Amino acid sequence: MVSGLPIGLNTHDGGFDYPVETTDGSHGCTNFTDTLQYNFGDHICVPNPASGYWPSVGGWGANDGHLVIVNSTTGDYYDFWKLYVDANGQPTSTNVGQIVNGNLATSNGTPGTTAAEISGLAGGILPGELDCETCLQHALNVVVPGSMNSNQVGTQAPAAKTDGTVGGAIFREGAKLVFDPSINVDSLTGVSTAVKAIMKAMQQYGAVITDQTGGNGIGIYTALAKAPDLTGIAMISQHLLVYY
């Protein structure tokens, strides 16, 4: 059912990525609320990054405005949805779609602002992690087509809920996609280093479904500025296993 689905990386030049910024907490903090779209009612003072806030920019009028700020001093993280900024990286409003926070030492991947309430920081591909075939050492974070997203929640990750609506659909938020572990990735030809890294991570750790997209393919969340060589990535969707 999924062998023909395109699969790719959600990178910053495409707009639907999950950027991650780090700050040492020495630049003050900005108090954010989150009643822009729903009445969440949070009030969180986020430590300001030195160079400004740079969320995902989206496109086609569908700006997700995702961003994670990590305080390197305390280990606290702050996860945004629908954060909008000006050309200088300053928020145009301190009332956002959602803002949640947790701590790296105690978090199990939640809270977060994906539909499954898992953070984009849990599984997002960071700079350098596709530089070698064994550099990617964690589960991935993926989105799937809304038309194929079940109304049931999977049990492979700490998914709190789903925004899926399609009864009997093959994908479930909270489930994991796995690249067939019987395939010897080292023996594959015509496959780039970055794609082999993704394949191996999906064999060992899997890829957690955390949200849905209006597109027709599987997107892997990253904090990368642009995609590396992805030669051979289509092979992944041809050899997927789903663990519910």
C-alpha angles and dihedrals in degrees: 000000000000102000092101097047115114114237126199149148121273099225132171096258088060093048103227098088130119106239121202124205129184128212133176092221095247097115100071125252138265122223111231130190126192113213096110094110107000132020097255093145099204123153111195129165106217120202107244118243112233095239099040136261115304111181128173110289101209122195144228090047092299103108110172093187093205120174137153121206116197122198102216091196099055103020091236118143131200120205121201134196120189097006109162124197140180128243090280095054095255119136113257087207133012090215107088138175092259139341123188132168139203141156127260093224095056106025122110089196094290147135101048142138101247116108090260088052091243117134121248085228088069102080102351111139110246129204112286096022094104095045094097135021093252100036095096105079107167144057118284131237116228142177124212135200112285090224089063099039117112126224088231125090121234123228103219095090137027092270111164097192146338137234090206116124108177113106112222094009117153098238127066128184106243092034123108131235115212129192106232104275092207090072116093102225092190090062096053118111127203091031122120126233091250093052092048088053090053092046093051093047090050090050094050104032108010130220118274117220106227106160146358135249135209088230127092100244147060114269125199114211115234141167090219123128091221139351122272123220105311099183109158097016092128088071090071096066090048092061107037129143121195121215112195 
